[in-house]
Amino acid sequence: MSVFKRSGSPYFYTAFQIGHARFLRSTGKTTEREALAEAKRIRTEVKAELDRRGTAKDLTLDQAFGKYWTEHAEKTLSPTWRSEVFRYSQQIITTVSPATLVEHVDDALIDEFVQARVKAGAGDYAINRALAVWRRVHNLSRKRWKQRTNPIDWSEFLNREHKRVRALTRTEAAVLIANAPLELAWAIRWSLMTGCRKAETYSLKWDDIDLMAGKATVIAKGGRRHTVWLSVEVVELLNEIPRRGQLVFKASGARKQFLKALALAGIEDFRWHDLRHTFATWMRQEGVALEVVQRALGHADLATTERYAHVADAEVLEAMQKVVRADTSKSASPANVIRLNRDKSVG
């Protein structure tokens, strides 16, 4: 039996299979020797529980999330989102009992999980992403693994996330790039010029790029593929990067380096995903239609892209204010004064 570590966790994990059922569990141990011993104990305990219940036909949450991991997430998701799915799966099966049967999952249990995560200080985004993973497992349990399931109104438990749009000015972007190590600067420039998410950026392979056709294919959210069109500037960037393996960008140490570069550049309240917001905002500032921005970002729904509509609206407002300032800056002679409010003294 083997054990392994996941990025960001101090503990070793074990994955094993009994019959057709797969399991993924944390050993709660930080040394490999202790983890191996705990992994054996966990397997023995799980097998005894299965023997006690007789057939393993009815899946527990532990089994269902294990199947989802080995049959889908581990094979099809990008490295970054795969890591997120793993983390959210662990949150779910450690917050509620992993021995809970899938058929016993109901609205009350989902609400119990949400309230526990809120109490633990989790934000709306984290809770919604965890519920998205659980919903996927729940649906697969019914459709693919033929489990009895209760209907869940997932929308009742989703929190309304604040759709923030934080974008850099071109000057701020130049300062950020100047304060980033070369490897990181390449990735930042790519995201700024293509609008790619962090996961899409760091999972990009050289084989996914077709310079002759002027496009690249990235793995977007949910494992779907999205075409990224390559401008002349993007092609020039790619030509700067030496080929040192399959992946275009090196992810090692990127998070710490990014935070340090932000601090050196004096940029606050900024995340990697905001590079994507910056790309879209710059496009809108150049007068690009929302439908074009939608296609560039790979949004399936235009409503998702409409968060950037405010950019054009702000420019209209600014133009209107300039007109008013221009009119009011002239000498107040009757010939050039434009009254914006009706004079009540006039009948």
Buried (B, 14 or more C-beta within 10 A) or exposed (E): EEBEEBEEBEBBBBBBEBEEBBBBBBBBBEEBEBBBBBBBEBBEEBBEEBEEEEEBEBBBBBBBBBBBBBBBBBEEBBBBBBBBBBBBBBBBBEBBEBBBBBBBBEBEBBEEBBEEBEEEEBEEEBBBBBBBBBBBBBEBBBEEBEBEBBEBEBEEBBBEEEEEEBBBEEEBBEBBBEBBEEBBBBBBBBBBBBBBBBBBBBBBBBEBBEEEEBEBBBBBBEBEEBBBEBEEEBEEBBEEBEEEEEBBBBBEEBEEBBEBBBEEBEBEEBEBBBBBBBBBBBBBBEEBEBEEBBBBBBBEEEEEBBBBEEBBEEEEEEEEEEEEEEEEEEEEEEEEEEEEEEEEEEE
